[in-house]
Amino acid sequence: MIQKFFQLFFLIILASCSSVQFDSPMPGDQKPLDKFGAELVGKYYYSDSIYGANTNDPAYNARYFTNEVSKHDSITLISGEISIAEKYVLYTLEIASYYELTKFNAARLSKKHKADVKEVVGKHIVFREKNNDTLININRGDKLLFADGKYYFNHFLAEKKWDVFQFEQKKDGHFSFNMIDEKETSLLVDTTSKEWNPISPVAHISNKKFKKFVANGGFKTRYGLTKQP
């Protein structure tokens, strides 16, 4: 079994690319910050227990489910962190896919997995993949904005094309890294326009519309984070 969710997670997170881009940094009425505050600098680990719970191939947080491996014919474990420095944010994501050797064809699996490491652990063959990238780098022209208690990572892709990610602290002290869900695209982009590009949609919207989008619960793809002490 090849994880469909693994592929989805790869497309959304590892590519560091949102479902829709903007033609300018958002929110547009805020002055960019020149650095992250000292209270935010540090490392944050992914704290959600299960990713893709409603799919056929969910993935599990290795922090909580490592002991579950022996109970499954196949299971995918995910671990990783986001590191915030004064001027940039990096992420690291590790994915380990376990398959019981007596239940799966190892040769076929090897062809389908583009893993950094392949090894046998107990009765399972394990494919390990490690990825990292930069979410925002202020020194390279990216913009850090703050509005209504939320930070916005604006990552420059090309002229009039910006990825925008949301980062916020929750009332319980934990954090959330938020992205625009694919289903939200139609709220930001005119899909009937001649300029509509389903592969790389760009939103040309006013700051007022953006703030309304946020106020109505925009950035629905959310990943829980906990700051390491």
KARAGI-V440424 format. One record per residue. N is the residue number from 1. NEAR is the number of other C-alpha atoms within 12 Angstrom. Layout:
BEGIN
<<N:NEAR> <N:NEAR>>
END
This chain:
BEGIN
<<1:25> <2:28> <3:29> <4:20> <5:29> <6:36> <7:22> <8:21> <9:29> <10:24> <11:16> <12:25> <13:35> <14:26> <15:21> <16:36> <17:35> <18:40> <19:37> <20:38> <21:39> <22:36> <23:29> <24:28> <25:37> <26:42> <27:35> <28:26> <29:17> <30:19> <31:15> <32:23> <33:24> <34:20> <35:26> <36:28> <37:17> <38:11> <39:14> <40:28> <41:21> <42:25> <43:23> <44:32> <45:33> <46:35> <47:29> <48:29> <49:23> <50:26> <51:32> <52:26> <53:14> <54:11> <55:15> <56:15> <57:24> <58:27> <59:38> <60:34> <61:35> <62:29> <63:20> <64:18> <65:23> <66:22> <67:14> <68:19> <69:28> <70:18> <71:15> <72:20> <73:21> <74:31> <75:36> <76:41> <77:41> <78:39> <79:35> <80:34> <81:32> <82:38> <83:31> <84:31> <85:26> <86:22> <87:28> <88:32> <89:37> <90:28> <91:31> <92:28> <93:32> <94:34> <95:37> <96:39> <97:46> <98:43> <99:38> <100:27> <101:22> <102:13> <103:16> <104:20> <105:17> <106:25> <107:13> <108:15> <109:25> <110:24> <111:13> <112:18> <113:27> <114:23> <115:22> <116:17> <117:18> <118:24> <119:21> <120:18> <121:18> <122:14> <123:21> <124:28> <125:34> <126:33> <127:35> <128:28> <129:28> <130:24> <131:27> <132:23> <133:23> <134:30> <135:40> <136:39> <137:28> <138:26> <139:19> <140:17> <141:22> <142:33> <143:37> <144:40> <145:32> <146:28> <147:25> <148:17> <149:16> <150:26> <151:31> <152:38> <153:43> <154:43> <155:38> <156:31> <157:28> <158:18> <159:15> <160:19> <161:25> <162:35> <163:39> <164:42> <165:46> <166:37> <167:37> <168:30> <169:24> <170:18> <171:9> <172:11> <173:14> <174:22> <175:30> <176:32> <177:37> <178:33> <179:36> <180:35> <181:25> <182:26> <183:17> <184:26> <185:30> <186:23> <187:27> <188:33> <189:31> <190:20> <191:21> <192:11> <193:14> <194:10> <195:15> <196:19> <197:19> <198:20> <199:15> <200:24> <201:32> <202:33> <203:37> <204:29> <205:24> <206:20> <207:22> <208:16> <209:20> <210:29> <211:23> <212:17> <213:24> <214:28> <215:16> <216:13> <217:19> <218:27> <219:35> <220:24> <221:26> <222:27> <223:36> <224:30> <225:32> <226:27> <227:24> <228:19> <229:10>>
END
